[in-house]
Amino acid sequence: MAGAQVRYFKPADISGLELLTCPDAGYLFPPHFHQAYCIWLNTSGGEYYRHRGNSYILQPDSFGIIAPGEVHENQACDTLARSLVTFYLDPDLVRSIGAQLRGREVGDTEFRTDAYRDVEVLRGLVALARILRGSPSTLERESAFLEVFAALVGRYGTSGGGGADAGSESARVARVIELFHAHLAEDISLANLASQLGCTPYHLIRFFKKAVGLSPHAYLVQLRLEKAHMLMAAGMPIAEVAFATGFADQSHLTRHFKHKFGIPPGAYLRQLRQG
Protein backbone atom coordinates (compact mmCIF):
# COMPACT_ATOMS: atom_id res chain seq x y z
CA MET A 1 0.00 0.00 0.00
CA ALA A 2 2.89 2.34 0.71
CA GLY A 3 3.75 2.51 -3.00
CA ALA A 4 0.19 2.84 -4.32
CA GLN A 5 0.11 5.19 -7.30
CA VAL A 6 -3.14 6.99 -6.50
CA ARG A 7 -3.55 10.60 -7.66
CA TYR A 8 -6.31 13.14 -6.98
CA PHE A 9 -7.16 16.31 -8.87
CA LYS A 10 -9.80 19.03 -8.39
CA PRO A 11 -10.54 21.23 -11.44
CA ALA A 12 -10.58 24.75 -10.03
CA ASP A 13 -13.31 25.93 -12.40
CA ILE A 14 -15.84 23.09 -11.86
CA SER A 15 -17.13 23.09 -8.31
CA GLY A 16 -18.30 19.72 -7.01
CA LEU A 17 -15.98 17.59 -9.15
CA GLU A 18 -12.86 15.61 -8.25
CA LEU A 19 -10.86 13.08 -10.26
CA LEU A 20 -8.89 10.01 -9.20
CA THR A 21 -6.42 8.16 -11.40
CA CYS A 22 -4.62 4.94 -10.46
CA PRO A 23 -2.26 2.99 -12.75
CA ASP A 24 -1.26 0.67 -9.87
CA ALA A 25 -2.58 -2.76 -10.87
CA GLY A 26 -1.73 -4.22 -7.47
CA TYR A 27 -3.68 -1.80 -5.31
CA LEU A 28 -6.94 -2.99 -3.75
CA PHE A 29 -9.47 -0.34 -2.73
CA PRO A 30 -10.96 -1.77 0.50
CA PRO A 31 -14.69 -1.59 1.35
CA HIS A 32 -15.66 2.08 1.40
CA PHE A 33 -18.21 4.60 0.19
CA HIS A 34 -18.36 8.24 -0.87
CA GLN A 35 -20.92 10.99 -0.46
CA ALA A 36 -20.49 11.79 -4.14
CA TYR A 37 -21.47 9.81 -7.23
CA CYS A 38 -18.55 7.72 -8.54
CA ILE A 39 -18.38 7.41 -12.31
CA TRP A 40 -15.50 5.05 -12.97
CA LEU A 41 -13.74 3.08 -15.69
CA ASN A 42 -10.64 1.01 -16.37
CA THR A 43 -9.89 0.64 -20.07
CA SER A 44 -6.88 -1.64 -19.40
CA GLY A 45 -8.49 -4.93 -18.47
CA GLY A 46 -11.43 -3.89 -16.33
CA GLU A 47 -12.05 -4.10 -12.57
CA TYR A 48 -13.32 -6.70 -10.16
CA TYR A 49 -15.72 -5.13 -7.67
CA ARG A 50 -18.05 -6.16 -4.87
CA HIS A 51 -21.32 -4.43 -4.06
CA ARG A 52 -24.14 -5.54 -1.74
CA GLY A 53 -22.48 -8.91 -1.16
CA ASN A 54 -22.17 -9.77 -4.87
CA SER A 55 -19.10 -9.85 -7.13
CA TYR A 56 -18.98 -8.28 -10.60
CA ILE A 57 -16.54 -7.32 -13.35
CA LEU A 58 -16.55 -3.84 -14.83
CA GLN A 59 -15.51 -4.62 -18.40
CA PRO A 60 -12.95 -2.39 -20.18
CA ASP A 61 -15.62 -1.36 -22.72
CA SER A 62 -17.97 -0.12 -19.99
CA PHE A 63 -18.17 2.46 -17.23
CA GLY A 64 -19.77 2.15 -13.82
CA ILE A 65 -21.76 4.39 -11.51
CA ILE A 66 -21.78 4.00 -7.73
CA ALA A 67 -24.42 6.05 -5.91
CA PRO A 68 -23.55 8.03 -2.74
CA GLY A 69 -23.40 5.91 0.40
CA GLU A 70 -23.14 2.60 -1.51
CA VAL A 71 -20.39 0.42 -0.02
CA HIS A 72 -18.06 -1.17 -2.58
CA GLU A 73 -14.52 -2.45 -3.05
CA ASN A 74 -12.50 -2.94 -6.23
CA GLN A 75 -9.25 -4.16 -7.74
CA ALA A 76 -7.82 -4.51 -11.24
CA CYS A 77 -8.53 -7.63 -13.28
CA ASP A 78 -5.17 -7.39 -15.04
CA THR A 79 -2.18 -7.69 -12.70
CA LEU A 80 0.11 -5.89 -15.14
CA ALA A 81 -1.90 -2.91 -16.40
CA ARG A 82 -4.49 -0.50 -15.03
CA SER A 83 -6.02 2.72 -16.33
CA LEU A 84 -8.46 3.45 -13.52
CA VAL A 85 -10.19 6.82 -13.71
CA THR A 86 -12.93 7.91 -11.32
CA PHE A 87 -15.00 11.10 -11.46
CA TYR A 88 -16.54 12.07 -8.10
CA LEU A 89 -19.60 14.29 -8.62
CA ASP A 90 -21.41 16.07 -5.82
CA PRO A 91 -25.15 15.16 -5.95
CA ASP A 92 -25.98 18.88 -6.19
CA LEU A 93 -23.93 19.10 -9.38
CA VAL A 94 -25.83 16.15 -10.88
CA ARG A 95 -29.16 17.77 -9.95
CA SER A 96 -28.00 21.08 -11.47
CA ILE A 97 -27.17 19.41 -14.80
CA GLY A 98 -30.53 17.64 -14.76
CA ALA A 99 -32.33 20.92 -14.13
CA GLN A 100 -30.52 22.57 -17.06
CA LEU A 101 -31.46 19.71 -19.38
CA ARG A 102 -35.12 19.82 -18.38
CA GLY A 103 -35.41 23.60 -18.24
CA ARG A 104 -36.19 23.69 -14.52
CA GLU A 105 -34.94 25.86 -11.68
CA VAL A 106 -34.53 22.88 -9.34
CA GLY A 107 -33.47 19.37 -10.35
CA ASP A 108 -34.07 15.97 -8.73
CA THR A 109 -31.86 13.85 -10.98
CA GLU A 110 -30.24 10.71 -9.54
CA PHE A 111 -28.11 7.88 -10.88
CA ARG A 112 -28.50 4.27 -9.80
CA THR A 113 -25.56 1.99 -9.13
CA ASP A 114 -24.83 -0.16 -12.18
CA ALA A 115 -22.43 -0.82 -15.05
CA TYR A 116 -23.18 0.62 -18.50
CA ARG A 117 -21.89 -0.37 -21.93
CA ASP A 118 -22.00 2.86 -23.92
CA VAL A 119 -19.00 3.38 -26.17
CA GLU A 120 -19.83 7.03 -26.94
CA VAL A 121 -20.06 8.05 -23.28
CA LEU A 122 -17.01 5.95 -22.38
CA ARG A 123 -14.90 7.68 -25.02
CA GLY A 124 -16.22 11.03 -23.83
CA LEU A 125 -15.18 10.26 -20.25
CA VAL A 126 -11.68 9.21 -21.31
CA ALA A 127 -11.27 12.40 -23.37
CA LEU A 128 -12.72 14.53 -20.57
CA ALA A 129 -10.16 13.28 -18.05
CA ARG A 130 -7.40 14.29 -20.44
CA ILE A 131 -8.93 17.72 -21.15
CA LEU A 132 -9.54 18.56 -17.48
CA ARG A 133 -5.91 17.91 -16.59
CA GLY A 134 -4.27 19.21 -19.76
CA SER A 135 -6.26 22.01 -21.39
CA PRO A 136 -5.28 25.60 -20.56
CA SER A 137 -8.70 26.82 -21.74
CA THR A 138 -11.41 27.27 -19.11
CA LEU A 139 -14.04 27.33 -21.84
CA GLU A 140 -12.84 24.01 -23.26
CA ARG A 141 -12.76 22.34 -19.84
CA GLU A 142 -16.23 23.56 -18.84
CA SER A 143 -17.75 22.80 -22.24
CA ALA A 144 -16.29 19.29 -22.38
CA PHE A 145 -17.51 18.54 -18.88
CA LEU A 146 -21.05 19.74 -19.54
CA GLU A 147 -21.26 17.95 -22.89
CA VAL A 148 -20.20 14.57 -21.46
CA PHE A 149 -22.28 14.73 -18.30
CA ALA A 150 -25.33 16.13 -20.05
CA ALA A 151 -25.23 12.97 -22.20
CA LEU A 152 -24.78 10.84 -19.09
CA VAL A 153 -27.69 12.50 -17.25
CA GLY A 154 -29.89 12.44 -20.35
CA ARG A 155 -29.38 8.71 -20.91
CA TYR A 156 -29.07 7.31 -17.39
CA GLY A 157 -30.40 9.89 -14.96
CA THR A 158 -33.69 9.24 -13.15
CA SER A 159 -35.97 11.41 -11.01
CA GLY A 160 -35.54 11.06 -7.24
CA GLY A 161 -37.99 8.82 -5.42
CA GLY A 162 -39.78 9.23 -2.12
CA GLY A 163 -38.53 8.34 1.34
CA ALA A 164 -38.82 4.99 3.05
CA ASP A 165 -41.79 3.93 5.13
CA ALA A 166 -41.15 5.20 8.66
CA GLY A 167 -41.72 1.74 10.15
CA SER A 168 -39.35 -0.13 7.86
CA GLU A 169 -35.78 -1.17 8.55
CA SER A 170 -34.63 1.05 5.68
CA ALA A 171 -36.08 3.99 7.59
CA ARG A 172 -34.17 2.86 10.69
CA VAL A 173 -30.95 2.72 8.68
CA ALA A 174 -31.64 6.23 7.40
CA ARG A 175 -32.20 7.37 10.99
CA VAL A 176 -28.87 5.89 12.13
CA ILE A 177 -27.06 7.69 9.32
CA GLU A 178 -28.87 10.91 10.21
CA LEU A 179 -27.69 10.56 13.82
CA PHE A 180 -24.13 9.92 12.63
CA HIS A 181 -24.16 13.14 10.62
CA ALA A 182 -25.57 15.10 13.56
CA HIS A 183 -22.99 13.78 16.03
CA LEU A 184 -20.04 13.11 13.72
CA ALA A 185 -17.24 14.16 16.08
CA GLU A 186 -18.78 12.68 19.23
CA ASP A 187 -18.15 9.35 20.96
CA ILE A 188 -21.40 7.61 20.01
CA SER A 189 -22.54 4.54 21.97
CA LEU A 190 -24.30 1.57 20.44
CA ALA A 191 -26.71 1.40 23.38
CA ASN A 192 -27.77 5.02 22.86
CA LEU A 193 -28.33 4.48 19.13
CA ALA A 194 -30.40 1.37 19.79
CA SER A 195 -32.55 3.12 22.39
CA GLN A 196 -33.35 5.93 19.93
CA LEU A 197 -34.43 3.37 17.33
CA GLY A 198 -36.37 1.18 19.72
CA CYS A 199 -34.37 -1.98 19.10
CA THR A 200 -31.61 -4.01 20.72
CA PRO A 201 -27.93 -3.24 19.97
CA TYR A 202 -27.59 -6.70 18.41
CA HIS A 203 -30.58 -6.11 16.12
CA LEU A 204 -29.21 -2.70 15.11
CA ILE A 205 -25.85 -4.17 14.06
CA ARG A 206 -27.56 -6.97 12.10
CA PHE A 207 -30.02 -4.89 10.09
CA PHE A 208 -27.56 -2.04 9.50
CA LYS A 209 -24.79 -4.29 8.18
CA LYS A 210 -27.27 -6.24 6.05
CA ALA A 211 -28.54 -3.00 4.48
CA VAL A 212 -25.29 -1.12 3.83
CA GLY A 213 -22.54 -3.74 3.92
CA LEU A 214 -20.61 -2.23 6.84
CA SER A 215 -21.00 -2.29 10.60
CA PRO A 216 -22.28 0.95 12.20
CA HIS A 217 -18.79 1.80 13.46
CA ALA A 218 -17.13 1.15 10.09
CA TYR A 219 -19.77 3.30 8.39
CA LEU A 220 -19.20 6.12 10.87
CA VAL A 221 -15.45 6.02 10.17
CA GLN A 222 -16.19 6.34 6.45
CA LEU A 223 -18.43 9.36 7.09
CA ARG A 224 -15.69 10.95 9.18
CA LEU A 225 -13.17 10.36 6.40
CA GLU A 226 -15.49 11.93 3.82
CA LYS A 227 -15.85 15.00 6.06
CA ALA A 228 -12.08 15.10 6.72
CA HIS A 229 -11.43 14.91 2.98
CA MET A 230 -13.73 17.90 2.41
CA LEU A 231 -12.25 20.00 5.25
CA MET A 232 -8.65 19.37 4.17
CA ALA A 233 -9.46 20.31 0.58
CA ALA A 234 -10.97 23.55 1.94
CA GLY A 235 -7.69 24.39 3.71
CA MET A 236 -8.18 23.32 7.33
CA PRO A 237 -4.94 22.06 8.97
CA ILE A 238 -4.79 18.28 9.32
CA ALA A 239 -4.56 18.31 13.12
CA GLU A 240 -7.69 20.48 13.35
CA VAL A 241 -9.47 18.24 10.86
CA ALA A 242 -8.76 15.21 13.06
CA PHE A 243 -10.33 16.94 16.07
CA ALA A 244 -13.32 18.21 14.05
CA THR A 245 -14.16 14.78 12.66
CA GLY A 246 -13.90 12.62 15.77
CA PHE A 247 -10.47 11.04 15.31
CA ALA A 248 -8.30 10.66 18.41
CA ASP A 249 -5.40 12.57 16.86
CA GLN A 250 -3.65 13.32 13.57
CA SER A 251 -1.94 9.91 13.38
CA HIS A 252 -5.29 8.17 13.89
CA LEU A 253 -6.78 10.16 11.01
CA THR A 254 -3.71 9.55 8.83
CA ARG A 255 -3.90 5.78 9.28
CA HIS A 256 -7.57 5.60 8.29
CA PHE A 257 -7.20 8.16 5.46
CA LYS A 258 -4.38 6.22 3.85
CA HIS A 259 -6.35 2.98 4.10
CA LYS A 260 -9.29 4.51 2.22
CA PHE A 261 -7.66 6.90 -0.25
CA GLY A 262 -4.37 5.06 -0.88
CA ILE A 263 -2.14 7.97 0.20
CA PRO A 264 -1.67 9.93 3.46
CA PRO A 265 -3.34 13.34 3.93
CA GLY A 266 -0.15 15.32 3.33
CA ALA A 267 0.45 13.65 -0.05
CA TYR A 268 -3.20 14.22 -1.02
CA LEU A 269 -2.93 17.95 -0.28
CA ARG A 270 0.33 18.22 -2.24
CA GLN A 271 -1.37 16.64 -5.26
CA LEU A 272 -4.23 19.16 -5.08
CA ARG A 273 -1.74 22.05 -4.93
CA GLN A 274 0.28 20.67 -7.85
CA GLY A 275 -2.82 20.10 -10.01
SVG drawing of the C-alpha trace seen along z (x, -y; Angstrom):
<svg xmlns="http://www.w3.org/2000/svg" viewBox="-44 -30 50 42">
<polyline fill="none" stroke="black" stroke-width="0.4" points="0.0,0.0 2.9,-2.3 3.7,-2.5 0.2,-2.8 0.1,-5.2 -3.1,-7.0 -3.5,-10.6 -6.3,-13.1 -7.2,-16.3 -9.8,-19.0 -10.5,-21.2 -10.6,-24.8 -13.3,-25.9 -15.8,-23.1 -17.1,-23.1 -18.3,-19.7 -16.0,-17.6 -12.9,-15.6 -10.9,-13.1 -8.9,-10.0 -6.4,-8.2 -4.6,-4.9 -2.3,-3.0 -1.3,-0.7 -2.6,2.8 -1.7,4.2 -3.7,1.8 -6.9,3.0 -9.5,0.3 -11.0,1.8 -14.7,1.6 -15.7,-2.1 -18.2,-4.6 -18.4,-8.2 -20.9,-11.0 -20.5,-11.8 -21.5,-9.8 -18.6,-7.7 -18.4,-7.4 -15.5,-5.1 -13.7,-3.1 -10.6,-1.0 -9.9,-0.6 -6.9,1.6 -8.5,4.9 -11.4,3.9 -12.1,4.1 -13.3,6.7 -15.7,5.1 -18.1,6.2 -21.3,4.4 -24.1,5.5 -22.5,8.9 -22.2,9.8 -19.1,9.8 -19.0,8.3 -16.5,7.3 -16.6,3.8 -15.5,4.6 -13.0,2.4 -15.6,1.4 -18.0,0.1 -18.2,-2.5 -19.8,-2.2 -21.8,-4.4 -21.8,-4.0 -24.4,-6.0 -23.6,-8.0 -23.4,-5.9 -23.1,-2.6 -20.4,-0.4 -18.1,1.2 -14.5,2.5 -12.5,2.9 -9.2,4.2 -7.8,4.5 -8.5,7.6 -5.2,7.4 -2.2,7.7 0.1,5.9 -1.9,2.9 -4.5,0.5 -6.0,-2.7 -8.5,-3.4 -10.2,-6.8 -12.9,-7.9 -15.0,-11.1 -16.5,-12.1 -19.6,-14.3 -21.4,-16.1 -25.1,-15.2 -26.0,-18.9 -23.9,-19.1 -25.8,-16.2 -29.2,-17.8 -28.0,-21.1 -27.2,-19.4 -30.5,-17.6 -32.3,-20.9 -30.5,-22.6 -31.5,-19.7 -35.1,-19.8 -35.4,-23.6 -36.2,-23.7 -34.9,-25.9 -34.5,-22.9 -33.5,-19.4 -34.1,-16.0 -31.9,-13.8 -30.2,-10.7 -28.1,-7.9 -28.5,-4.3 -25.6,-2.0 -24.8,0.2 -22.4,0.8 -23.2,-0.6 -21.9,0.4 -22.0,-2.9 -19.0,-3.4 -19.8,-7.0 -20.1,-8.1 -17.0,-6.0 -14.9,-7.7 -16.2,-11.0 -15.2,-10.3 -11.7,-9.2 -11.3,-12.4 -12.7,-14.5 -10.2,-13.3 -7.4,-14.3 -8.9,-17.7 -9.5,-18.6 -5.9,-17.9 -4.3,-19.2 -6.3,-22.0 -5.3,-25.6 -8.7,-26.8 -11.4,-27.3 -14.0,-27.3 -12.8,-24.0 -12.8,-22.3 -16.2,-23.6 -17.7,-22.8 -16.3,-19.3 -17.5,-18.5 -21.1,-19.7 -21.3,-18.0 -20.2,-14.6 -22.3,-14.7 -25.3,-16.1 -25.2,-13.0 -24.8,-10.8 -27.7,-12.5 -29.9,-12.4 -29.4,-8.7 -29.1,-7.3 -30.4,-9.9 -33.7,-9.2 -36.0,-11.4 -35.5,-11.1 -38.0,-8.8 -39.8,-9.2 -38.5,-8.3 -38.8,-5.0 -41.8,-3.9 -41.1,-5.2 -41.7,-1.7 -39.4,0.1 -35.8,1.2 -34.6,-1.1 -36.1,-4.0 -34.2,-2.9 -31.0,-2.7 -31.6,-6.2 -32.2,-7.4 -28.9,-5.9 -27.1,-7.7 -28.9,-10.9 -27.7,-10.6 -24.1,-9.9 -24.2,-13.1 -25.6,-15.1 -23.0,-13.8 -20.0,-13.1 -17.2,-14.2 -18.8,-12.7 -18.2,-9.4 -21.4,-7.6 -22.5,-4.5 -24.3,-1.6 -26.7,-1.4 -27.8,-5.0 -28.3,-4.5 -30.4,-1.4 -32.5,-3.1 -33.3,-5.9 -34.4,-3.4 -36.4,-1.2 -34.4,2.0 -31.6,4.0 -27.9,3.2 -27.6,6.7 -30.6,6.1 -29.2,2.7 -25.9,4.2 -27.6,7.0 -30.0,4.9 -27.6,2.0 -24.8,4.3 -27.3,6.2 -28.5,3.0 -25.3,1.1 -22.5,3.7 -20.6,2.2 -21.0,2.3 -22.3,-0.9 -18.8,-1.8 -17.1,-1.1 -19.8,-3.3 -19.2,-6.1 -15.4,-6.0 -16.2,-6.3 -18.4,-9.4 -15.7,-10.9 -13.2,-10.4 -15.5,-11.9 -15.8,-15.0 -12.1,-15.1 -11.4,-14.9 -13.7,-17.9 -12.3,-20.0 -8.7,-19.4 -9.5,-20.3 -11.0,-23.5 -7.7,-24.4 -8.2,-23.3 -4.9,-22.1 -4.8,-18.3 -4.6,-18.3 -7.7,-20.5 -9.5,-18.2 -8.8,-15.2 -10.3,-16.9 -13.3,-18.2 -14.2,-14.8 -13.9,-12.6 -10.5,-11.0 -8.3,-10.7 -5.4,-12.6 -3.6,-13.3 -1.9,-9.9 -5.3,-8.2 -6.8,-10.2 -3.7,-9.6 -3.9,-5.8 -7.6,-5.6 -7.2,-8.2 -4.4,-6.2 -6.3,-3.0 -9.3,-4.5 -7.7,-6.9 -4.4,-5.1 -2.1,-8.0 -1.7,-9.9 -3.3,-13.3 -0.1,-15.3 0.4,-13.7 -3.2,-14.2 -2.9,-17.9 0.3,-18.2 -1.4,-16.6 -4.2,-19.2 -1.7,-22.0 0.3,-20.7 -2.8,-20.1"/>
</svg>
